[in-house]
Amino acid sequence: LQQYSVSCEHSELKYFAMQQIYGHLTIGQAVIFCRTKANVRELNIRMSIEGHPVRELTEALDIEQCTSVIKAFK
């Protein structure tokens, strides 16, 4: 288990940091924490476009959706 913490001023820097991490490491699974649901949505869309299998997990999901995301991650 490896953990990385990258503090970014805005979402574009966060996305750049994610590209750098994914470009230099072999990552099977990752949890990415964002401050807002808008940031989660933006990262999901951009990473999906690049072919990464990503899922959102926010309080906006109902319990069945949360359970599905967590089971898929496990």
N, C-alpha and C positions, 0 to 999 in steps of 0.2 A: 504494500500500500504506500503510495507516494502522494504527498499533498503539496500543492503550490498555491501561493496567495499572490495575486497581482492586483494592486490598487490602481484604478484608472479614473482619470478626470471625467471622461465622457464615453459614450457607447462606441464611438469609432476607435478609440484607443483600446477598449476592451476587446473589440473584434480583432484588431491587429494583434493583440497579445495572444488571443486564442489561435489565430493562424500560425503564429510563431511556435507556440507550444505543440500544436498538432503537427506542424511541419518537422519538428526535431525529435519528437518522441513517438514511440509506438504505444498508442493508448487503445486499450480494448473497450473501456467504459470510463465515463467521467460524469461528475456532477458539477454543474456550473451555477454559482449563485449570482443572482442579479438583484439590484435594489428595487426595481419596479417591474410590473407586468409588461410594460411597454418595451423594456430592455429584453425581457424574456422572449417576447414575440419577435422582436427584431433579430436577435441572435438565432432563434429557431428558423426563421425564414432564410436568412443568409447562409446558415450552415446547411440547411436542407438543399438549397440551390447548388451548393458545392458537393452534394452527395453524401453528407454525413447523416447517419440515422439518428435523428434527435426527436425528443418528446418534451413537451412542456409539463411542468408540475407546479401549479399555483393554487391559491385558495379559491380561484374561480371555478375549479373543477368540482364535480360532485364526487361522492365517496367511491362510486363504481369506477369513474374515470381515474381517480387517484390510485385505486387498487390496481387497475390495469397497467398504468405507467410503472408502478413499483414492481409488479410481477415481471413485466417485460425487462426491467433493468436487472433484476436478480437473475 
